[in-house]
Amino acid sequence: MAGVRPVAKRWRLIVGSSAGLLLVFTATTAILGYDVPVLAAYAAATAQCAALPLALLRPWPATALQLAGVGLFAWTQPAGDGMWPLSVPVMVVLVAYIGLIGLTRSWSVAVLVWWVTVLFCLVLVQTGPHGRTGAEASLIIFATNSVLVLFATIGWTQRGRVRRELADARRDIALEQAQRALVEERNRIARELHDVVAHSMSVIHMQATSAAYRIKDIDPESKAEFSRIAAGTRSTLREMRQLLALLRDETADSDLRPMPDLQHLGELAESARRGGVPVDLEVRGDLQQAGLADSIGLAAYRIVQESLSNVVRHAPGAPTRVRVSADDGELFVEIVNDVPARVPRPIEEPNQAGHGVVGMRERARLAGGSVEIGARPAGGYRVAARFPLPPTDEAEGDVR
């Protein structure tokens, strides 16, 4: 239903309790202050106050019940010097009812209810038993106070609505940025993997093409086989370039440097030291003999690079340890930084949609590994990545 907001249980409890208190106040004041008959006072007060909780569910029946109570008070109130047709207790409940409608319904419904009550009071003055005696002051006071309450409640609800819309917009933007960061990082990884695969296929093509000139007394059958291998690699390279052409910026200058790997960690650590971060680098095991795939070496290098960059940006001067080991069939990379000497800027949390964390997770996943990212209990930050290594016999077979 249009214009309806969900009503919480606490609202029902508050409105119900308030209605009970207003019932006693309205009936007692009408009897003692305005000489309204006891039965009529309690009947009219019950109708007015029962309309308050009913307004949370059915606003228009509640409005009819509210106006019925107002009319009963007006017709049973004796003529005198008091305000008529809206005495003070009647006006208090009626203004509270308009405020409740403004808080729980749309602004259009609240304004329409206010107009209905004003028109009802004008009709009541024209048709009531006491004429216009005391009516002007009563209507002016009611109109002034009810308009103020109406504007205040509408302004409050609109403020809440705007805040909810802003929160929804921020959440949508955060999700969109996370998806965009993931897509961009995948594109970047795909371009780098393309370079790695293209390099390997080019080497195979060169070896197959030159085999006839490098190997003496090669038989025609072997020569034809090498030619087929060369033709297959050329076809594969052509198809791969066509599939990944959209991932490249063909207008940019090509970077012809070789893809970085774990052999370049020393240069990476030295670069971080020049940035003011004391880096302790330790490499265990022979990485060259571990049979690392190019994709794993590139992913591990990028994870170390991004981690050190985060330390430089968010924890300048923090002592940092980089451990790389290749044993027990696993490549283990760990980057741990301590608390910096001066207060750092907030470090990117793993559940946030930052490009760095998204990239590290995506690189590790595509290379068949996993990465753990999080704050340390003692302070600082830790990034740990694990990649499976091929069996030793496979690695030796690849070398041969």
N, C-alpha and C positions, 0 to 999 in steps of 0.2 A: 504494500500500500504506500502510495506516495506521501511524503511528509512525515513518515513515522520513523522514530529512532528506537533502537532496542533499549528496553528499560531494565536496569540492573535490579537485583533483589534488594540492595541497600536503598534504592530509591523508594521501593514499595514500603520498606520498613519505616523510613523517615516520613514519607507522606502519610502513612497510616497512623503513626504515632502523633504527628502534628494535627491530623484531622480529629483525633479523639480529644486532644487538649482544646482545640478551637471549638468543638461542640459544647464543652462545658462552659467555656468563656462566653460564647455567643448567646447561648440560652440564658445563662445567669444574668448577663448584662442587659439583655432585652427585657427580662422579667423585672429586674430591680430598677433599671435606669429608664426604661421606656414604657413600663406598664403593659407590656404585651402579655396576653393570657398564657398561662403556663403550658397548656397543651399545644397552642399554636406556636409558642416560642420553641419548644422542643422539636415539634414537627418540622418547622422551617429550618432550625439549626441543623437537624439531622440531614435534611435534603441538601443544604449547602455544603456541609462537611463531608457527606458521603460522595459528593461529586468530585472531591479532590482525588481519592485513590482511583475512582472510576475513570478519571481523565487520563490515567496512564494506559488504559486499554481502549476505551471508547470515548473520544473527545466530544463528539456531538451529542450523544445521549447524556453525557456528564454536563454539558453546557445547558441542556434543557432542564436537567434536575437542579442545577445551580440557580437558574433564573426562576424556577418554580419556588424555591426557597426564598429568593429575594422578593418575589411578588406576594407570597404569603405573609412575610414580615410587614411589607408595606400596607397591606389591606387590614391587618389586625393591629397595627400600631395606632394608638389613640391620637387624636388631634392634639397638638400642643406646640410648645416652642422648640422642640427638638428638631433635628434634621430629618427631612423626609424627601424622597422615599428610601434613602439609604442612610440608615443610622450608622453609628460608628462601628459596632460589631459586625453588621452586615457588610459594610464597606471593606473592613479588614479582610474578611473571608473572600469577598469577590475579587479584591486586588491580588490576594494570594493565589486565587485560582487562575487569574490571567498570567501571573508570573510563572506558575507551573506549566501552563500551556506553552509559554514562550521558551521554557527550558527543554521541554520534551517533544515539541512539534516543530515543524518548519515555520519560517517567519510568515509565510502567507497565511497559514492556518491561524497563527497567533493574532495577526492583524484582523483577520475576518472575525474571530471570536470577540475581539475587543469591540469591533463595530456592532456586532450583534448585541452585546451587553449595553452599549451606549444607546442604541435605538430602542431597546427594551425599556430602559429607564425613561427615555423621552415619552414613549407610549404610556408608560405607567403614570407619569405626571399628568398626562392629558386625560386619562381615564380613571385615575385613582379617586378615592373618597375625599381627600383633603385638598384638592386643587394644587395650586403652586406655592402654597405656604411652606417656606423653608426649602423649597426644591432647588432654587438657584444655587445656594451655597453648597448643598449636598452634591449636585451634579458637577459643579466647578471643581470641588475638592476631589471628587472621584476621578474626573477626567484628567486632572493634573497628575495625581499620584499614579493612576493606572498607566498613563502614557510613559511616565518615567520608568516604571517597573517593566513595561513592555519593551522599551528601547534597551534597557539594561540587560534583560534576559536574551533578547535577540542578538545584541552585540556580543554577549558571552558565548552563546552557541555558535555564532559565526566565527568567532576567534578559535574555538575548539575545532570547527570544521576546517578552517584554513591550516591549522597546525597539523591535523591528520593528513590533509592533502599534501602538505610539504614533506611530512615524514614518508608518505607513500612515494612521492616524487624522488626523494633522496634514495630510498631503497631501490627504486627502478633504475636510477642512474648508477648506483653502485653495482647492481647486477649487470647492467649493460657494459660498464667499464671492465668488470671481471671477464665477461665473455669476449670483449674486444681485446683485452690483454692476452687471453688464452689464444685467440685466433692469431694475433700478431706474433706471439711467441712460437706458435706452431709453424707459421710461415717462415720465421727466422731459422728455426731448426731445420725445416725442410730445405731451405736454401743451402745451409751448411752441409747437410747430409748429401745433397745433390753434388756439392763440390767434392766431398769425400769419395762418393761412388764414381763420379765422372773421372776423378784422378786414377782410381784403381782400374776402371775399364780402359782408360787411355793407355795405361801401362801394359795391360793384357793385349790390347790391339797392337801396340808397338812391338811387343815380343813376338806375337804371332806373325806379324808382317815381316819382321827381320829374321825370322827363323831360317828361311831358305838361304839367307846370306851368311848367317852365323854358324850354321851346322854344315859340316862338310859331308859330302856323299849322301845327302838326304834322298830317300826314295820318293818317287812321284806320289805314292799314296799318302805319305806323311806330309808332303808339300801341299797336297790338296786339302788335307785335314786342317793344316794351319791357315790356309786361305779361307776355309769355311769359318774357322774361329774368328779370324779378323773381320769377315763379313758380318758375323753375328754380333760382335762387339760394336761395329759401326751402326748397325740397325738399332741395337739397344740404346746406344748413346743418343741417336736421333730421336727415338720415341721418348726417352726420358726428358730430353730438352723440350720437346713439344708439350709433355704433360706438366712440366714445372715452369714453363715460360711465364705464366701469369704470376708466379711467386717472385719473380725477379724484377728489379727496376732496370730495364734495359738502357735507360738514358743515363744512369749513374756510371761513374768510372768503375771499371772492374778492379777488384782487389786481387792481385795475382800472388799474394803471399800464401805460403802453405798454411793449412788449417792448424791451429795450436793444439797441443796435446800435453800430457803430463811431463814431457821432457822440458817444457818451458816454465815449469813452476818456479824455478829460481828467479827468472826474470820477473815473474808476477809478484813474488815476495819482495824483491828489491824495489819494484814500483810502489808497493804499499808502504815500505819503509820510508821512501822519499816523501810519501804523503803524511808522515808523522805517526805511523802505526808500527810499533816494534813487533816483527813477525818472526817466530821460531818455526822453521821448516824442517820436517823430518820425513824422510822417505825410506821405508823398509822394504827389502826385497828388490829383485831385479825386474823393473817394469818392462824392459825390452824383451826379456825371456818369458814374460807372463802370458804372451799371446793375446794382448789386448786388441780388441777390435777398434777400428778408427772411431766409430760412433761412441764407444764407451770412453775412450781417451778424451774425445772432444767434450762429452757431457760432463765428465769429472773435472776437466779444466774449467769449463764455464761455471760450474757450481762453486769451485774455489774462487774464481774471479768475482762472481757476484757476492759471495760472502765477505771477501775482503773489501769490496766496494761499500757494502753496508756498514762495515766497521769504520771505514774512513768517514762516511757520511754521518752516521748516527752515534758512534762511540769513538770519537777521535782520541788517539793516544792510548787506547786500551791495549794491553799486552795480548797478543793473539798467537795461538799455536795451530799449526797445520800439520796433520799427520796423514801420511799416505802409505798404505801397506798392501802388498799383493801376495797373499799366501792362503792356504787351505781352500783353494778354489774360489776366492772372493777378493775383489778389490774394495778396500775400505778407505774412505776419505772422510776426515773429521776436521772441522774448523771450530775452534773454541776461543772466545774472547772474554777477558775479565771485565770488571767494572772500570770505566775510564776515570782518570784523575778528576776531570771536571764533569759537571752534570751534562749528560748527552741529550740530544733530541730523542723523541720516542722512536723505538725500533719497530720496524714493520712486523706486526704479529702474523702468525701463520694462517689465521682465519680471515685475514683481510685480502682484498683483491688487488695486491700490489703486483707489478710486473715481475719483480725479482723473485718472489716466492713462487708465483705461478710458473715462471720460466724454469726454476730449479726442479719443481715437481714434474713438470711436463718432460724436461730433458731426461730425468732419471727414469720416468715411466717408459719413454720411447726407446731407451737404451736397455730395457729389461731389468732395471734396478729399482731402488726405493730410496727415499730421503726422509730424514727426521729433522724437523725444524722447531725450535722452541727456546724459551728462556730457561736459564739455569736457576736452581733454588738459591744458590749462593750469590747470584748476580751475574750479569753478562748473558751471553747467547751461545747456542751450540747448533751446528749444522753437521749432520752425519749422513753420508750416502754410502750405499752398498751396491756393488755390481757383481753378478756372477761371472766367473772366468771359465773359458773352455777347458776341458780336461787336458792334462799334459801331453798325452799322446796325440790329441787333435792339434794342439799347438805345434808340436814337433813336426807332425805331418804337413801342416800348412807351411812351415819354414822350408822343409825339403821341397 
